[in-house]
Each structure stands twice: as structure tokens, then as C-alpha cells.
Amino acid sequence: MKVLRTTAGKVSVACVVMATGAVLTGCGDGGGASSGTTVIGVAAPLSGEAAVFGGPVDSITRAVVNHVNKRGGINGTTLEVVSEDEKFNAEDGVRAVTKLINKDDAQFIVGPTSSTFMATLSQAERSEVAIASPYSGIVEYDDQANPYTFRTVGPDTFDGLAVAKNLWDNGIKTLSILYENSDSARSTSSWLEDYYTKLGGKVVAKVAFNGGQSSYLPEVRSAFEPQPDMVFLAGSVEPAVPIVREWARSGLPGKWAFIAELTFPVLLDEVGAQYLEGAYGQSAVAADSPSVAGMRDVLVEEYGVEQGAAIAQQPTAAMAYDAIVSGLLAMAAGGEATGTAIAENLHNVTDSGGTPVFSLDEGLDLLARDETIDYQGASGPVNFNSTNTAVPDYGIYQVVDGKWEVVKRYTGTEINDLAEELQ
């Protein structure tokens, strides 16, 4: 078991401008860590367009950690957050994770995107440091998972199925798929095509593009030329904005559906919400779970009503919150703030059989009395399977009066059962 050591040095914190336009607090230099302090690392995209994913992870981690510290920490150990920008690529991501482990002695790291997460799985187990991703749905993870890694997002198979089911349920009979040449976009698009076809739909065009192109109009035309009922766009924000802008300027008729990574206000703000009225998106959101209110309370406590509520509404917020809370509850159950405590107790605080708890405070209070708990999250039940994947509930978003609104929900169990039925 890794022994806690005193850490020292400045906290590296990224000032992230959220899609809401608010600058998050907590930016600047941090003081040196003191004896009895454990580092919780954030390795997430904190700059560029991808900051819409990583910004909420950083903000939520800081709010949760500060809340726990006000309670006395984890079994008397104070927690300190150190953030590193993984810049949405594996090279910088591995460098960030390695720095957090080797220099900062982090015991728990939250926030890596798919390429970084996959590249650091063995490093997590070897270093006995827990690493959690709230948005890495890459299917190959299941074959490489280990006790020190977990994720609070379903596999891309389920993302694709949630999109397919929503489109089919809404009478969309023909579909074009416009996707970026990236792991996540290719994977989700492939599973969407598979499940949508099995449900009875017809994919009339499948068009790939590369990020950084000077123009995407030829690909846009190819997707809309067959006159599908809808075009599904899978990719990162950076190419998505010019793609939708070029479509709007071209006057091509049609409707859009978007991958979870694009279900953000920034797309509406940059393109113009009037062009996307009725468009669909999707992300994890629990069906009326009391934990959503608990998450919002922690964020409002840290950032104030307006800013805290804005962070809570980000599509990745619930999954990020459940990742950090699950890890800290596992630490508390293990009696020490270590990665090993998380590896050994993650299932003990989330599996069925214990007292259902819907807030961090409730869970910590019961654990302090040596009671068994079953954490119910803001994104869903948080039931980790054998590969430490917790399939969330899925919220279907639609642009209504210029804003994203949840118009339908599918439970994780419902999506899992449908996937088995369509095998």
C-alpha cells in the first residue's frame, strides 16, 4: 500500500471560462500542502474548446473537496486539489497524470478523456492511484480495466443506442451520420448505425471529416444530399461550430441531432440558437434523483447561486460529481485517503445491499457509524459492474425556445436491456 507523504509546492490551477460565460473561482496560486494532506488530482482539458468538458470537472472536484475539508477531511486527512491541463490529447494527458502521480503524490485523479484514460490504465494500477473518467465511453476499456480505474459513463455502445432509440421513437426513419475521425466519434457513430438499423431505420449516408479543415461544406453537402429525416453530428466542439455555421449559411434544409459532447450551450451561442430549434442531444442525467439537488447545493455553497446552478446544468456535471463522490466515499469506507482504499471499497459504497444515500454528507455520516451504504448518484444509481463502469441514466435534450431542455429520460437499465434484446 502506498504510504502518504507530505507534499509541497504550488497548486497548478487553470482558470476556466465556462460555456455560460462565467469565470470560475478558485484560480491562482495555492499554498503548499501540509502534513496529513492528500492530493486529489484533476487531469482534464482545461483550455481550448474542450474546456467545456474539463471545466466542470475541475470546478466540481474543488467544490466537493472543500466541502469535505470543512467536515474535517477524510478520517482526519485534509484534501488538496491539484489541477493539470491534459489538453484533450494523450501526450499531454499522460504527462499531466505522470506529474500528478510522481511529483504531487496524488492518490485519486479525476477527469481524463478517452485517449489519456486508456494510456494510463496500467500506470494507475502500478502506482496504486485511482483514476476515474466521467466521459470516457471507449468500448476497449472493458478489456483493460483494473481495480484502480473506474468510469461513471456508459460505453459508447450505450451512447449510440440512446441516440438510436430516441430518433426511432420520434419517427426518424432515415439518417445521415457526419462524424469526426476520432476514437469517440467513430465509436459512437458506428454503434448508432448498428442499433438504428436493427430498430428499423435506414442510414442513407455516412460521412467522415478531419478536425482543422479549412472548410467542411463538401462533407455537409454529402450528408444532407440524400435528404435524410435527420443528420447526426459526432465530433468535438472545435470543428462542430464551423460545420453548423456553414450549413446555416448554405441554406440547406434539414434537422440535426448531436453527440453528447456537443450538447452544450456553446454550440447554440456560437452558431445561433435560431438555426437549431428542435435539434436533439443527449447526456447522462438521473431521473428525478434527490442527489441532483445535493450536487447543486455543494456547488452553490462554493460558487454562489447563479454560478453554482450554471455548473450543475452542464451535461457532464452529474457524471463528474458521481465520480469524485464515489471515490471519496470509498476512501472514507477504507479509513484512509489512498488510492488503494478506493480500489478496495468502491463497490462497498455503491453496490446494492446498503442503506441508500443521496448526498455526500449522508454517506459520510453513515460510514462514520460503520454502516454500509449504497450511493445513489446524480447521474443514476451508480452501480459499478465487473469492469468498474457505472452506466448512467440518459437524458434526451432538445433545443426548445433557444435552450437545451431535457425532454425524455431512459434509465441505464432500460438501455442495457434493449442492448441485450438487439444482440
C-alpha positions in Angstrom: 0.0 0.0 0.0 1.3 3.4 -0.9 2.3 5.4 2.2 1.0 9.0 2.4 3.8 11.6 2.3 3.9 15.3 3.0 3.6 17.1 -0.3 4.8 20.6 -1.1 4.6 23.1 -3.9 2.1 25.4 -5.6 -1.2 24.1 -6.8 -1.4 24.4 -10.6 -4.8 25.7 -11.3 -6.4 26.6 -14.6 -8.8 29.5 -14.9 -11.6 28.0 -17.0 -14.2 30.1 -18.8 -17.3 28.1 -18.9 -19.8 28.0 -21.7 -22.0 30.1 -19.5 -19.5 33.0 -19.8 -18.7 32.9 -16.1 -15.1 32.6 -14.9 -14.8 30.0 -12.2 -13.4 30.9 -8.8 -10.5 29.1 -7.3 -8.0 30.3 -9.9 -4.5 31.4 -8.9 -1.7 30.1 -6.8 -2.3 27.7 -4.0 -0.4 27.3 -0.8 1.9 24.4 -0.1 0.4 21.2 1.2 0.9 20.4 4.9 1.5 17.2 6.8 -1.6 15.0 6.8 -2.7 16.2 3.3 -3.6 14.0 0.4 -3.7 15.3 -3.2 -6.7 14.8 -5.4 -5.6 15.4 -8.9 -7.6 16.8 -11.8 -6.3 15.8 -15.3 -8.8 17.2 -17.7 -9.0 19.5 -20.7 -8.9 23.0 -19.1 -8.1 25.1 -22.2 -9.4 25.4 -25.7 -12.8 24.2 -26.9 -12.6 21.0 -24.9 -12.6 23.0 -21.7 -16.4 22.7 -21.8 -15.8 19.1 -20.6 -12.9 19.6 -18.2 -14.0 22.9 -16.7 -17.0 21.4 -14.8 -14.8 18.5 -13.6 -12.3 20.9 -12.1 -15.0 23.1 -10.5 -17.0 20.2 -9.1 -13.9 18.5 -7.7 -12.9 21.7 -5.9 -16.3 22.2 -4.5 -16.7 18.7 -3.2 -13.2 18.6 -1.7 -13.7 21.9 0.0 -17.0 20.7 1.4 -15.3 17.5 2.7 -12.5 19.6 4.3 -15.0 21.7 6.2 -16.2 18.4 7.7 -12.6 17.5 8.8 -11.4 15.8 5.7 -11.3 12.0 5.2 -10.6 10.4 8.6 -8.7 13.5 9.6 -6.7 13.8 6.4 -7.1 17.2 4.6 -7.6 17.0 0.9 -5.9 19.3 -1.6 -6.8 19.7 -5.3 -4.0 20.0 -7.9 -5.2 20.6 -11.5 -3.3 19.9 -14.7 -4.4 20.6 -18.3 -4.5 17.4 -20.3 -5.3 19.4 -23.4 -7.5 16.8 -25.0 -4.7 14.7 -26.2 -2.9 11.6 -24.9 0.7 13.0 -25.0 -0.1 16.0 -22.8 -2.6 13.9 -20.8 0.0 11.2 -19.9 2.4 14.0 -18.9 -0.2 15.5 -16.7 -1.1 12.3 -15.0 2.5 11.3 -14.5 3.3 14.7 -12.9 0.3 14.3 -10.6 1.5 10.9 -9.5 5.2 11.3 -9.3 5.6 14.9 -8.2 2.3 15.7 -6.4 1.8 12.2 -4.9 -1.9 12.3 -5.9 -3.9 9.3 -4.7 -7.0 9.9 -6.8 -7.2 11.6 -10.3 -10.4 12.6 -11.9 -11.1 13.9 -15.4 -9.0 12.3 -18.2 -10.6 12.0 -21.6 -10.6 8.7 -23.5 -7.1 8.7 -25.0 -5.4 9.8 -21.7 -7.6 7.4 -19.7 -6.7 4.4 -21.9 -3.0 5.3 -21.9 -2.8 5.5 -18.1 -4.7 2.4 -17.0 -1.7 0.3 -16.2 0.1 3.3 -14.7 -2.8 3.6 -12.2 -2.6 0.1 -11.0 1.2 0.1 -10.9 1.2 3.3 -8.9 -1.8 2.3 -6.8 -3.5 5.5 -7.7 -7.2 5.6 -8.5 -8.1 7.2 -11.8 -11.7 8.0 -12.8 -13.2 9.3 -16.0 -16.7 10.8 -16.2 -16.8 10.8 -20.0 -14.5 8.0 -21.5 -17.0 5.7 -23.2 -14.5 3.9 -25.3 -15.5 0.2 -25.6 -12.0 -1.2 -25.4 -11.8 -0.1 -21.8 -13.7 -3.2 -20.7 -10.8 -5.4 -21.8 -8.1 -3.4 -19.9 -9.9 -2.3 -16.8 -8.3 -2.9 -13.3 -9.4 -2.2 -9.7 -7.7 1.2 -9.7 -9.7 2.6 -12.7 -13.4 3.4 -13.0 -15.8 5.5 -15.0 -19.2 7.0 -14.4 -20.2 7.0 -18.1 -21.6 4.1 -20.1 -19.7 2.6 -23.1 -20.1 4.2 -26.5 -22.4 1.3 -27.4 -25.0 2.7 -25.0 -24.5 6.3 -26.2 -25.2 5.1 -29.7 -28.2 3.1 -28.6 -29.7 6.0 -26.6 -29.4 8.2 -29.7 -30.9 5.5 -32.0 -33.8 4.8 -29.7 -34.7 8.4 -29.3 -34.6 9.0 -33.1 -36.6 5.9 -33.8 -39.1 6.7 -31.1 -39.6 10.1 -32.7 -40.4 8.8 -36.1 -37.0 9.4 -37.7 -36.9 6.8 -40.5 -33.8 7.9 -42.4 -30.5 9.2 -41.0 -27.2 10.6 -42.2 -24.1 10.4 -39.9 -21.5 13.1 -40.1 -18.5 12.1 -37.9 -15.0 13.3 -37.0 -12.1 10.9 -37.4 -11.5 10.5 -33.7 -11.9 7.5 -31.4 -15.0 8.6 -29.6 -16.9 10.0 -32.6 -16.1 6.9 -34.7 -17.1 4.5 -32.0 -20.4 6.2 -31.1 -21.3 6.7 -34.8 -20.6 3.0 -35.5 -22.8 1.8 -32.7 -25.5 4.3 -33.6 -25.6 2.9 -37.2 -25.7 -0.7 -35.9 -28.6 -0.1 -33.4 -30.6 2.3 -35.5 -30.6 -0.2 -38.4 -31.6 -3.0 -36.1 -34.5 -0.9 -34.8 -35.7 -0.5 -38.4 -34.1 2.8 -39.5 -32.0 3.4 -42.6 -28.6 5.2 -42.7 -28.5 6.9 -46.1 -25.1 8.5 -45.8 -22.1 8.1 -43.5 -19.5 10.9 -44.0 -16.2 11.4 -42.2 -14.2 14.6 -41.7 -11.0 15.7 -40.0 -10.6 18.4 -37.4 -8.9 21.5 -38.6 -10.2 21.5 -42.2 -10.4 25.0 -43.8 -14.0 24.1 -44.9 -16.4 21.4 -44.2 -19.0 22.3 -46.8 -18.4 19.3 -49.1 -18.9 16.9 -46.2 -22.0 18.8 -45.1 -23.5 18.7 -48.6 -22.8 14.9 -48.8 -24.6 14.4 -45.5 -27.7 16.4 -46.5 -27.8 15.5 -50.2 -29.9 12.3 -49.7 -32.5 14.4 -47.8 -32.5 12.3 -44.6 -35.0 13.0 -41.9 -32.1 14.0 -39.7 -28.3 14.4 -39.7 -26.4 13.1 -36.6 -23.1 15.1 -35.9 -20.4 13.4 -33.9 -17.2 15.2 -33.1 -15.6 17.8 -30.8 -16.8 21.4 -30.4 -13.9 22.9 -32.5 -15.0 21.5 -35.9 -18.7 21.3 -35.0 -19.1 25.1 -34.8 -17.9 25.9 -38.3 -19.7 22.8 -39.7 -23.1 24.0 -38.4 -22.3 27.6 -39.4 -21.5 26.5 -43.0 -24.7 24.5 -43.1 -26.7 27.5 -41.8 -25.2 29.9 -44.4 -25.7 27.4 -47.2 -29.5 27.3 -46.7 -29.6 23.5 -46.9 -32.8 22.2 -45.3 -32.6 19.6 -42.6 -32.5 18.8 -38.9 -29.7 18.0 -36.5 -29.0 15.5 -33.7 -25.8 15.8 -31.7 -23.4 13.5 -29.8 -23.3 14.1 -26.0 -20.0 16.1 -26.4 -22.0 18.8 -28.4 -25.0 19.1 -26.1 -23.6 22.3 -24.6 -24.8 26.0 -24.7 -21.6 27.0 -26.5 -22.9 25.4 -29.8 -26.1 27.4 -29.6 -24.2 30.6 -28.6 -21.6 30.3 -31.4 -23.9 29.3 -34.2 -27.2 30.9 -33.3 -29.9 29.0 -31.4 -32.5 30.0 -34.0 -30.9 27.7 -36.5 -31.0 24.7 -34.2 -34.5 24.9 -32.8 -35.8 21.3 -32.4 -32.3 19.7 -32.5 -31.6 16.7 -30.3 -28.8 16.0 -28.0 -28.2 13.6 -25.1 -26.2 13.2 -21.9 -26.3 11.5 -18.5 -28.9 12.7 -16.1 -30.7 10.8 -13.3 -34.4 10.6 -13.4 -35.6 12.8 -10.5 -32.8 11.7 -8.2 -32.5 13.6 -4.9 -28.7 13.6 -5.5 -29.1 16.2 -8.2 -30.3 18.7 -5.5 -27.4 17.6 -3.3 -24.9 18.3 -6.1 -26.4 21.7 -6.7 -26.2 22.5 -3.0 -22.5 21.7 -2.9 -21.8 23.9 -5.9 -23.9 26.8 -4.7 -22.1 26.7 -1.4 -18.8 27.0 -3.2 -19.6 29.4 -6.1 -22.9 31.1 -5.3 -26.4 30.6 -6.6 -26.0 31.7 -10.2 -22.6 30.2 -10.9 -23.2 27.1 -9.0 -26.5 26.4 -10.7 -24.9 27.0 -14.1 -22.1 24.5 -13.4 -24.7 21.9 -12.2 -26.6 22.2 -15.5 -23.5 21.3 -17.7 -24.1 17.9 -19.4 -21.0 16.3 -17.8 -21.7 17.7 -14.3 -23.6 14.7 -12.9 -21.1 12.1 -14.1 -18.2 14.2 -12.7 -19.9 14.7 -9.4 -20.6 11.0 -9.0 -17.0 10.1 -9.9 -15.5 12.3 -7.2 -18.1 11.5 -4.6 -17.8 7.7 -5.2 -14.1 7.9 -4.8 -14.2 9.9 -1.6 -16.8 7.7 0.0 -14.7 4.7 -0.8 -11.7 6.4 0.9 -13.9 7.1 3.9 -15.0 3.4 4.0 -11.4 2.3 3.8 -10.4 4.5 6.7 -7.6 6.3 4.7 -7.3 8.8 1.9 -5.4 6.5 -0.5 -5.9 5.1 -4.0 -5.9 1.6 -2.5 -8.8 2.4 -0.2 -10.8 3.4 -3.3 -9.8 0.2 -5.2 -10.8 -1.9 -2.3 -14.0 -0.1 -1.3 -15.6 1.3 -4.4 -18.1 -1.4 -4.7 -18.7 -1.5 -0.9 -20.2 2.1 -1.1 -22.1 1.7 -4.3 -23.4 -1.8 -4.6 -26.9 -2.7 -3.5 -27.5 -4.0 0.0 -26.5 -1.0 2.0 -28.6 2.0 3.1 -29.4 4.1 0.0 -27.8 7.5 0.4 -28.4 10.5 -1.9 -25.8 13.0 -0.6 -22.2 13.1 0.3 -22.9 14.2 3.8 -25.4 11.4 4.4 -22.9 8.8 3.1 -20.0 10.1 5.2 -22.2 10.3 8.4 -23.3 6.6 8.0 -19.8 5.4 7.2 -18.6 7.2 10.4 -21.0 4.9 12.3 -19.7 1.8 10.5 -22.8 1.4 8.5 -23.0 0.0 4.9 -24.2 2.4 2.2 -25.4 2.3 -1.4 -24.7 5.7 -3.0 -27.3 6.8 -5.4 -25.9 9.4 -7.8 -26.9 12.5 -9.7 -26.3 10.6 -13.0 -28.1 7.4 -11.9 -27.9 4.5 -9.4 -24.0 4.3 -9.8 -23.9 0.5 -9.9 -20.4 -0.4 -11.0 -20.1 -3.6 -13.0 -17.2 -6.0 -13.1 -15.1 -3.5 -15.1 -16.0 -0.6 -12.8 -18.3 1.0 -15.3 -21.4 2.7 -13.9 -24.0 3.1 -16.6 -25.9 6.3 -16.0 -29.4 7.2 -16.9 -29.7 9.1 -20.2 -31.4 12.4 -20.7 -32.6 13.3 -24.1 -32.1 17.0 -24.7 -33.8 19.2 -27.3 -33.4 22.9 -28.2 -36.7 24.5 -27.1 -37.1 28.3 -27.4 -33.3 28.6 -27.9 -32.2 26.5 -24.9 -31.3 22.9 -24.3 -34.0 21.2 -22.2 -34.4 17.6 -21.1 -37.5 16.2 -22.9 -37.1 12.5 -22.2 -35.2 10.1 -20.0 -34.0 6.5 -20.5 -32.8 4.6 -17.4 -29.5 2.8 -17.7 -31.3 -0.5 -17.0 -33.7 0.2 -19.9 -30.8 0.9 -22.3 -28.9 -2.2 -21.1 -31.9 -4.4 -21.5 -32.6 -3.1 -25.0 -28.9 -3.7 -26.0 -29.2 -7.3 -24.9 -32.5 -7.6 -26.8 -30.9 -6.3 -30.0 -27.8 -8.5 -29.8 
